[in-house]
């Protein structure tokens, strides 16, 4: 019998503390180019960084059936999850090392 999905180890990578020596935009550019593994939230939701620049970042996220409400709408909490990525990354692009 297969383990229930909630007992699986998280998929995706965790942030390597050695990257704190880089500026925020350097970290995101490594992530964008595939040199840093996608974080677990990206594995779970399909969120993907599509554009990164100083003071800006854009993400996409597929709307699959498992994230829709029974009425077929998108829950506000899911919109908040999607908004968190660009907001946090836009701020991160302006940060110095450490």
C-alpha positions as CSV (number, residue, x, y, z in Angstrom):
1,X,0.0,0.0,0.0
2,X,1.2,3.5,-0.8
3,X,1.8,6.1,1.9
4,X,-0.9,8.8,2.1
5,X,0.3,12.0,0.4
6,X,0.4,14.0,3.6
7,X,3.0,11.6,5.0
8,X,5.4,12.1,2.0
9,X,8.5,14.1,2.4
10,X,8.2,17.7,0.9
11,X,9.1,17.9,-2.7
12,X,11.4,20.7,-3.9
13,X,14.4,22.3,-2.4
14,X,15.0,24.3,0.7
15,X,17.0,27.5,0.6
16,X,20.8,27.0,1.0
17,X,22.1,29.3,3.7
18,X,25.3,29.8,1.7
19,X,23.2,31.9,-0.7
20,X,22.9,34.6,1.9
21,X,26.2,36.0,0.5
22,X,24.4,37.0,-2.7
23,X,22.0,40.0,-3.2
24,X,18.3,39.2,-3.4
25,X,18.2,39.6,-7.1
26,X,21.2,37.3,-7.6
27,X,19.4,34.7,-5.6
28,X,16.2,35.0,-7.6
29,X,18.1,34.9,-10.9
30,X,19.7,31.6,-9.8
31,X,16.3,30.3,-9.0
32,X,14.9,31.6,-12.3
33,X,17.7,30.0,-14.3
34,X,17.1,26.6,-12.6
35,X,20.3,26.6,-10.6
36,X,18.3,26.6,-7.3
37,X,15.6,23.9,-6.9
38,X,12.0,25.0,-6.9
39,X,10.6,25.5,-3.3
40,X,8.0,23.1,-1.9
41,X,5.1,25.6,-2.5
42,X,5.9,25.6,-6.2
43,X,5.8,21.8,-6.3
44,X,2.5,21.9,-4.5
45,X,0.7,24.6,-6.4
46,X,2.6,24.8,-9.7
47,X,3.6,28.4,-9.1
48,X,6.5,29.4,-11.3
49,X,8.6,32.6,-11.4
50,X,8.3,34.0,-14.9
51,X,9.9,37.4,-14.8
52,X,12.3,39.0,-12.3
53,X,13.8,42.5,-12.3
54,X,14.8,45.1,-9.8
55,X,11.7,45.8,-7.8
56,X,9.5,43.4,-9.7
57,X,8.6,39.8,-10.1
58,X,5.8,37.9,-11.8
59,X,4.5,34.4,-11.3
60,X,2.1,32.0,-13.0
61,X,0.0,29.3,-11.4
62,X,-2.3,26.8,-13.1
63,X,-5.8,26.6,-11.9
64,X,-6.4,22.9,-11.5
65,X,-9.6,21.2,-10.3
66,X,-8.1,20.4,-6.9
67,X,-7.7,24.1,-6.0
68,X,-11.2,25.2,-7.1
69,X,-14.0,25.6,-4.7
70,X,-17.0,23.2,-5.3
71,X,-18.8,26.1,-7.1
72,X,-15.9,26.3,-9.6
73,X,-14.5,29.6,-8.2
74,X,-11.0,30.4,-7.1
75,X,-10.8,30.7,-3.2
76,X,-9.5,34.0,-2.0
77,X,-6.8,32.2,0.1
78,X,-5.4,30.8,-3.1
79,X,-5.2,34.3,-4.6
80,X,-3.3,35.4,-1.5
81,X,-0.8,32.5,-2.0
82,X,-0.3,33.6,-5.6
83,X,0.1,37.3,-4.6
84,X,2.6,36.4,-1.9
85,X,5.2,35.2,-4.4
86,X,5.5,38.4,-6.5
87,X,5.2,40.7,-3.5
88,X,7.9,38.9,-1.5
89,X,10.2,38.5,-4.5
90,X,9.9,42.1,-5.6
91,X,11.1,43.2,-2.2
92,X,13.8,40.5,-2.2
93,X,15.2,41.9,-5.5
94,X,16.2,45.1,-3.6
95,X,18.0,43.4,-0.7
96,X,21.7,43.5,-0.2
97,X,23.6,40.3,0.7
98,X,22.8,38.8,4.1
